[in-house]
Amino acid sequence: MNLIIDEGNTAFKMAVYENDLQLEFEVFEPFEKQEMHSWISDRLSKIKHVIISSVVVEGLDLSRYNFNELRLDETTPLPIKNNYKTPETLGRDRLANAVGGWFRNLNQNTLVIDLGTCIKYDLIGSDGSYKGGNISPGIKMRFGALNHYTSKLPLLKRSKVDFKYGIDTNSSIHNGVEQGVYHEINGFIQKYSDDFGQLTIFMTGGDANFFDKPFICDIFAHSDLTLFGLNKILTYNVENI
């Protein structure tokens, strides 16, 4: 079985896969190192291969287990072609999303939208090439920026709104942030649909289920796309490298 570890800015995610099937899944706060070690130790006898994707400086130290783990970086062999001009700067989560999107939609143009700390848009061509994408501030980051860079605007948290414009400061901020993200997503979907024609869209990340209103086209929600992509990268390396 494969152990998948995704070390993000706000959460560490762990999963156990057998082939393409996710058997177990858990989310930890980055500081919960002991809890993570306990979780891994309880499953140690099942684990054969390990992959780690990290965007943080201090990740989980796995030296106690003697794993021959694969650490995803710009040199890791991939089952897709990476056309990013600076692969050393490409976020590991974006790369995993691209691979996951490809295997969920083989030989088709694909757009993956990841709504997390940042909002990431990643494009995979029908030829299996990763083309690149965009990064913009996530919902929480936008609320924080409005408060941090002004002297009077309050720090608000996300809250679904059902009005077209704000009628006071709080509702104006909520509407500006949340409707702004909604229209941004629709705008990029329209642009890339115009550029690539038929496009399959996957949405993942912690805020993926936040919007309950329809976008301009069908979107497939896939909460575990990053982990699925990492498992595919690990499997590719085990079988081919």
HELIX and SHEET records of a PDB file:
HELIX    1   1 LYS A   33  SER A   41  1                                   9    
HELIX    2   2 LEU A   44  LYS A   46  5                                   3    
HELIX    3   3 SER A   63  TYR A   65  5                                   3    
HELIX    4   4 PRO A   87  THR A   89  5                                   3    
HELIX    5   5 ARG A   92  ARG A  104  1                                  13    
HELIX    6   6 ILE A  139  HIS A  148  1                                  10    
HELIX    7   7 THR A  169  HIS A  174  1                                   6    
HELIX    8   8 ASN A  175  GLN A  179  3                                   5    
HELIX    9   9 GLY A  180  PHE A  196  1                                  17    
HELIX   10  10 LEU A  225  ASN A  240  1                                  16    
SHEET    1   A 5 LEU A  21  PHE A  28  0                                        
SHEET    2   A 5 PHE A  12  GLU A  18 -1                                        
SHEET    3   A 5 ASN A   2  GLU A   7 -1                                        
SHEET    4   A 5 HIS A  49  SER A  54  1                                        
SHEET    5   A 5 LEU A  70  ARG A  71  1                                        
SHEET    1   B 6 LYS A  81  ASN A  82  0                                        
SHEET    2   B 6 SER A 129  PRO A 137  1                                        
SHEET    3   B 6 CYS A 118  ILE A 124 -1                                        
SHEET    4   B 6 THR A 110  LEU A 115 -1                                        
SHEET    5   B 6 THR A 200  THR A 204  1                                        
SHEET    6   B 6 PHE A 220  ALA A 221  1                                        
END                                                                             
